[in-house]
Amino acid sequence: LWQERLLPSGFVVLGAARSQLDDQQFRLRLKEGVAKFSRRSFSEKAWEKFSENVFYESVDGQVSKDFVRLKTRLESLGQLRAQTFNYLFYLAVSSSYYGDIAANLNQAGLIEKPGQGRRATYLLVEKPFGIDRASARVLNQRLREHFFEEQIFRIDHYLGKETVQNILVFRFANGIFEPLWNRNYIESIQISMAEEIGVGSRASYFDQAGILRDIVQNHLLQIMALLCIEPPISLNDPDSIRNEKVKVLRSVRKFGEAEILKGTVRAQYEEGFIFGEPVPAYRHEKGVGADSNTETYCALKLEIDNWRWSGVPIYIRAGKRLPKRITEVAVYFRRAPTALFEGRQVGEIEPNVLAIQVQPDEGISLRIESKPPGPRLRVMPVDMDFRYGSSFGALSADAYERLLLDAMNGDPTLFTRDDEIDQSWSLLDPVLEMWRDGAVKLHGYEAGTWGPSAADELLLQNGQRWRNL
Ligand SMILES: NC(=O)c1ccc[n+]([C@@H]2O[C@H](COP(=O)([O-])OP(=O)(O)OC[C@H]3O[C@@H](n4cnc5c(N)ncnc54)[C@H](OP(=O)(O)O)[C@@H]3O)[C@@H](O)[C@H]2O)c1
């Protein structure tokens, strides 16, 4: 952001954690991180300039007197820059600290009400937001004791990805797709998130959470909501998009016992091979209990009960230790009538599929049937392809770049509102409960494969198949 001159003039970054570091030591740590992870090649000269704006103060989020020091430091940095800063407090810590930190910020007089003080004050929090609806509500209540909803920015970094934002442009800036965007023309939708990695260093967190909480409750339901919204009234008002997303989430048919038994699949990976290398079973991963029943794969069938989507199954799957890393939305259109080709050996006529790839190569492709060259009449699918990298000659910015910038500008459009989170948990809580009680079998799947056969059967019930990713 700094290199693209997108940061406000006179900005400072003040790092705060318990470790005793001085500014210089903190800058060195950040420098290592930037050199390792930046999408640009590292420039010593640019770093020198940027790092003059970086400072550090040792603060324990649970110790209120530390916030007095934090306030003094912020004020002295303001004097140094001769300006009144807006404050964006970014809590990149476990959510168990959010409540205490918000209370301590308030007690130190660091929070100003919107429109009433000299400065804007925002709070940026990480995911996950709660582990179920009850805990999310408690967390929300604690934040709302000190902040107004419009000051709270809850990160779902998928919303910062270009392709996810492009869903809106794609639907509403093209005349040809929106008329087809409903149950009359769309047969089904698949939303898939696959990764080849296991749990790595996040085992203790993941083993408590499972993939339904970690990926589906937030990222994949957010993608579904955006994909299925009604046209918002305006793009200038952040709430009009979020109002439409909430409507979608509220319209998803509730999971009763029968839907959970028939329409959800949970599974855990066993040992296998990833890119030819042997990998252990989930239960043998470091930090995972030998008797863990946490799901590393899940598949669900949802339905949105409204006029636009009624009867269109939406299949969602997410898994670890699958053959590759990919997140994709696939919209299957209804097949064309095939009577014309009867009696001719033209090959199978496939449905048109619109595939929106969210990662790693952001892009959109449309599968259409076509005639290959030659004297025989045959039908073959081909892809019309758009890739961000090749079409725009530039790689997309990292989702966090966009989200941090929006939060600094006070634009909450791409952040999740409290009622969206509440709806997502309401939908999945009954599933989580039945899974926890062991009412739905935990399947196994070999690492490096596309998950358990039970997930294939979920689609076969409707004569469909998962897309080959
Ligand atoms: N890691 C991921 O892949 C990932 C993915 C998605 C979301 N998130 C979310 O991002 C947040 C941060 O994750 P993380 O993996 O970076 O966590 P982490 O490794 O636990 O890092 C926490 C940081 O917070 C500081 N900290 C811990 N307790 C503190 C306290 N009482 N007061 C002040 N600072 C404290 C720590 O530094 P000191 O020890 O010096 O205090 C450390 O720098 C979490 O909410 C997590 O759920 C992480």
The ligand as an SDF file (V2000), in Angstrom:
LIG
                    3D

 48 52  0  0  0  0  0  0  0  0999 V2000
   -2.4430  -17.7410   11.6880 N   0  0  0  0  0  0  0  0  0  0  0  0
   -3.3730  -17.9000   10.7720 C   0  0  0  0  0  0  0  0  0  0  0  0
   -3.1880  -18.5920    9.7770 O   0  0  0  0  0  0  0  0  0  0  0  0
   -4.7090  -17.2050   10.9100 C   0  0  0  0  0  0  0  0  0  0  0  0
   -5.6630  -17.3690    9.9090 C   0  0  0  0  0  0  0  0  0  0  0  0
   -6.8810  -16.7110   10.0120 C   0  0  0  0  0  0  0  0  0  0  0  0
   -7.1220  -15.9240   11.1090 C   0  0  0  0  0  0  0  0  0  0  0  0
   -6.1960  -15.7910   12.0930 N   0  0  0  0  0  0  0  0  0  0  0  0
   -6.5380  -14.9650   13.2450 C   0  0  0  0  0  0  0  0  0  0  0  0
   -5.5910  -13.9130   13.4070 O   0  0  0  0  0  0  0  0  0  0  0  0
   -5.4050  -13.6230   14.7930 C   0  0  0  0  0  0  0  0  0  0  0  0
   -3.9290  -13.7400   15.1110 C   0  0  0  0  0  0  0  0  0  0  0  0
   -3.4840  -15.0280   14.7500 O   0  0  0  0  0  0  0  0  0  0  0  0
   -1.9930  -15.4910   14.9530 P   0  0  0  0  0  0  0  0  0  0  0  0
   -1.8880  -16.8630   14.4060 O   0  0  0  0  0  0  0  0  0  0  0  0
   -1.0630  -14.4290   14.5010 O   0  0  0  0  0  0  0  0  0  0  0  0
   -1.9370  -15.5690   16.5490 O   0  0  0  0  0  0  0  0  0  0  0  0
   -0.6730  -15.7370   17.4540 P   0  0  0  0  0  0  0  0  0  0  0  0
    0.4040  -16.4650   16.7720 O   0  0  0  0  0  0  0  0  0  0  0  0
   -1.2110  -16.2350   18.7460 O   0  0  0  0  0  0  0  0  0  0  0  0
   -0.1340  -14.2510   17.6010 O   0  0  0  0  0  0  0  0  0  0  0  0
   -0.6480  -13.4500   18.5120 C   0  0  0  0  0  0  0  0  0  0  0  0
    0.1720  -12.1580   18.6120 C   0  0  0  0  0  0  0  0  0  0  0  0
   -0.4700  -11.4340   19.6090 O   0  0  0  0  0  0  0  0  0  0  0  0
    0.4110  -11.1160   20.6600 C   0  0  0  0  0  0  0  0  0  0  0  0
   -0.3180  -11.3230   21.9190 N   0  0  0  0  0  0  0  0  0  0  0  0
   -0.7080  -12.4860   22.4750 C   0  0  0  0  0  0  0  0  0  0  0  0
   -1.3420  -12.2630   23.6330 N   0  0  0  0  0  0  0  0  0  0  0  0
   -1.3490  -10.9200   23.8110 C   0  0  0  0  0  0  0  0  0  0  0  0
   -1.8310  -10.0720   24.8320 C   0  0  0  0  0  0  0  0  0  0  0  0
   -2.4440  -10.5340   25.9450 N   0  0  0  0  0  0  0  0  0  0  0  0
   -1.6640   -8.7570   24.6910 N   0  0  0  0  0  0  0  0  0  0  0  0
   -1.0440   -8.2500   23.6060 C   0  0  0  0  0  0  0  0  0  0  0  0
   -0.5530   -9.0000   22.6120 N   0  0  0  0  0  0  0  0  0  0  0  0
   -0.7030  -10.3260   22.7250 C   0  0  0  0  0  0  0  0  0  0  0  0
    1.5840  -12.0410   20.5230 C   0  0  0  0  0  0  0  0  0  0  0  0
    2.8100  -11.3870   20.8500 O   0  0  0  0  0  0  0  0  0  0  0  0
    3.4010  -11.3970   22.3390 P   0  0  0  0  0  0  0  0  0  0  0  0
    3.6100  -12.8240   22.6880 O   0  0  0  0  0  0  0  0  0  0  0  0
    4.6380  -10.5940   22.2290 O   0  0  0  0  0  0  0  0  0  0  0  0
    2.3680  -10.7260   23.2040 O   0  0  0  0  0  0  0  0  0  0  0  0
    1.6020  -12.3460   19.0140 C   0  0  0  0  0  0  0  0  0  0  0  0
    2.3730  -11.4030   18.3300 O   0  0  0  0  0  0  0  0  0  0  0  0
   -6.2980  -14.6050   15.5490 C   0  0  0  0  0  0  0  0  0  0  0  0
   -7.5280  -13.9990   15.8340 O   0  0  0  0  0  0  0  0  0  0  0  0
   -6.5090  -15.7330   14.5440 C   0  0  0  0  0  0  0  0  0  0  0  0
   -7.6990  -16.4090   14.7820 O   0  0  0  0  0  0  0  0  0  0  0  0
   -4.9920  -16.4000   12.0020 C   0  0  0  0  0  0  0  0  0  0  0  0
  1  2  1  0
  2  3  2  0
  2  4  1  0
  4  5  1  0
  4 48  2  0
  5  6  2  0
  6  7  1  0
  7  8  2  0
  8  9  1  0
  8 48  1  0
  9 10  1  0
  9 46  1  0
 10 11  1  0
 11 12  1  0
 11 44  1  0
 12 13  1  0
 13 14  1  0
 14 15  2  0
 14 16  1  0
 14 17  1  0
 17 18  1  0
 18 19  2  0
 18 20  1  0
 18 21  1  0
 21 22  1  0
 22 23  1  0
 23 24  1  0
 23 42  1  0
 24 25  1  0
 25 26  1  0
 25 36  1  0
 26 27  1  0
 26 35  1  0
 27 28  2  0
 28 29  1  0
 29 30  1  0
 29 35  2  0
 30 31  1  0
 30 32  2  0
 32 33  1  0
 33 34  2  0
 34 35  1  0
 36 37  1  0
 36 42  1  0
 37 38  1  0
 38 39  2  0
 38 40  1  0
 38 41  1  0
 42 43  1  0
 44 45  1  0
 44 46  1  0
 46 47  1  0
M  CHG  2   8   1  16  -1
M  END
$$$$
